[in-house]
Amino acid sequence: MTEASAARKSTNPVDYQHVPRPVAAMAKQFRDGHVIDTHAHERDQFLYAVTGIMRVRTLAEAWIVPPDRAVYVPAGLPHSVAMRGPVDMRTLYIDPNARADLPRRALVLEVGDLMRALVLALIEEPVLYDEAGRGGDIARLVLSEIVTAEALHFVIPMPQARTGDKRLERLCTGLLDDPADQRTLDIWAEDVGASARTLARLFQKSLGMSFNVWRQRVRFHNAIEGLTRGEPIADIAAANGYRSTSAFTAAFRKSVGVPPSAFRPSGQLAV
């Protein structure tokens, strides 16, 4: 990156892959529905939305990412990003050799108040910040926060597009696109051209869980999106196949580890 391009803060990720700094910060806004097709970067990527919700997918996994979460994507890992509502994105491009203990697989990380403040502060620094000054101090703190952040393991495993069964891939993609789909495994079997027994075996072999457990996980990710937007919890429960709010809340807490209210916008009650 030249001094001129650094000064005008490019929104092209290519301009940040060879910046002579351990961490390079980029800000960019996206409209609702925008999709960044499958791609990879030369640097590690810390992908964070100040506002808005992202769906991030690799070949093997998928996540819903609300504003108090971020995705860490190692260099060279293909991934896509879909915007669910307008997204105000902040991206850190990190030299994979900046620290030996940086994540080596894709992870969803908690973003606390300190990490959020550090990301926003680094955005305000010049791209070619003074490594011995404030910018360098912020970058070092960012790296420290990343390696100590809590990793969240509530992920949607996906069949490998290149090596997995196309029938399973079609079913999983369909449910990921429409989590409210009520079709049973027997009906899906007819639609994708496989027996229900074959699909059940593929779920266990390829994804490590049953069809019902996988679908529930997809629905809970979908529920997180609605919760983050402030939708009524009764509507979210009904849209995801639950007849009562109490049953949804109990199942959600058991699977996710926290109650639905944990994903409410700050200060909003779950009603």
Secondary structure as UniProt FT lines:
FT   HELIX           3..7
FT   TURN            8..9
FT   HELIX           13..16
FT   STRAND          23..30
FT   TURN            32..33
FT   STRAND          35..39
FT   STRAND          44..58
FT   STRAND          61..65
FT   TURN            67..68
FT   STRAND          69..73
FT   TURN            75..76
FT   STRAND          79..94
FT   TURN            96..97
FT   TURN            100..101
FT   STRAND          107..110
FT   HELIX           113..124
FT   TURN            127..128
FT   TURN            131..132
FT   HELIX           134..148
FT   STRAND          151..152
FT   STRAND          156..157
FT   TURN            161..163
FT   HELIX           166..177
FT   TURN            179..180
FT   HELIX           185..192
FT   HELIX           196..202
FT   HELIX           203..207
FT   HELIX           211..229
FT   HELIX           233..239
FT   TURN            240..241
FT   HELIX           245..256
FT   HELIX           260..263
FT   TURN            266..267
//
